[in-house]
Amino acid sequence: MKNILYAVIAVLGLCIGVLFYQVQDLKSKVTGDVKPTGNIEVVNKPVETNTSLEKLPEARIAFVNIDTLNENYLFISDYVKVLKNKRLALESQLESLSIKFQQDYESAQQSAQTGIMPPSELENKKRDLERQQREIENKQIQMDKLAIEMQEKNDELQQQVKDFLVRFNNGKYDYIMAYTNTVPTILLANPKLEITDQVLEALNTEYKNQKSNKK
């Protein structure tokens, strides 16, 4: 699940760098001196360039700590809990079915080798083993569907955070960047620029309101 939660980084990392200067005017003056070399004329063109730089307005930058968001955003903790319980249940069922299938298969194989089991009973055992195998395959299909559900939840989370940041920002910042100890896109950050607590509080408030409205 940690790999999925850190996919939020792709949403929160809206920009990586800021360009502070822009070249406004570029003028080139070209002069040429012609020197004969045999029948060929070589033209030397020294170039003189004048560049004027105009400082852009200072950008307003803030960052969000993704580690804190993953640990404390209620939406993440809720859906992780649900999906984790589903996964644990399926894994337990799949393990039990596999153990029983292995035991029944070995028992039927021994009976067939010793010849102590009538052919009709062996046929019944074969059908039972085929049924168990289908159950195991069905559980595996459910596991695959759960993986798809987890990806859909991850996509939902990304879109939710993206839409929220648009509303939360409302023109306050030019850049809202992501910070995480696991995948650091910012190597050094001024703590005065961190807005994690504000974002987290607003996210959780909105999520609680949405849950209340659904009841």
Long-range contacts (C-beta under 8 A, 24 or more apart in sequence): 1-80, 1-83, 1-84, 1-150, 2-70, 2-182, 4-150, 4-151, 4-153, 4-154, 5-70, 5-76, 5-80, 5-154, 5-157, 6-66, 6-70, 6-180, 6-182, 6-183, 7-154, 7-157, 7-158, 8-66, 8-69, 8-70, 8-157, 8-158, 8-161, 8-178, 9-66, 9-178, 9-180, 9-183, 9-185, 10-158, 11-158, 11-159, 11-161, 11-162, 11-165, 12-64, 12-66, 12-69, 12-161, 12-165, 12-176, 12-177, 12-178, 13-177, 13-178, 13-185, 14-165, 14-175, 14-176, 14-177, 15-175, 15-177, 16-177, 16-185, 18-59, 18-61, 18-174, 18-175, 19-56, 20-55, 20-56, 20-58, 20-59, 21-53, 21-54, 21-55, 21-56, 22-53, 22-54, 22-56, 23-51, 23-52, 23-53, 24-52, 24-53, 24-54, 25-50, 25-51, 25-52, 26-50, 26-51, 59-174, 59-175, 60-172, 60-173, 60-174, 60-175, 61-173, 61-174, 61-175, 61-176, 61-177, 61-193, 62-172, 62-173, 62-175, 62-176, 62-177, 62-193, 62-194, 62-195, 63-176, 63-177, 63-178, 63-179, 63-186, 63-189, 63-193, 63-194, 63-195, 63-196, 64-176, 64-177, 64-178, 64-179, 64-194, 64-195, 64-196, 64-199, 65-179, 65-180, 65-194, 65-196, 66-178, 66-179, 66-180, 67-180, 67-181, 67-182, 68-196, 68-200, 69-196, 69-199, 69-200, 69-203, 72-200, 72-204, 73-200, 73-203, 73-204, 73-207, 74-203, 74-204, 74-207, 74-208, 75-157, 75-160, 75-203, 75-207, 76-157, 79-153, 79-157, 83-146, 83-149, 83-150, 83-153, 86-146, 87-143, 87-146, 90-139, 90-142, 90-143, 90-146, 91-143, 93-139, 94-136, 94-139, 94-140, 94-143, 97-132, 97-135, 97-136, 97-139, 98-136, 100-132, 101-129, 101-132, 101-133, 101-136, 104-128, 104-129, 104-132, 105-129, 161-203, 164-199, 164-202, 164-203, 164-206, 165-199, 168-198, 168-199, 168-202
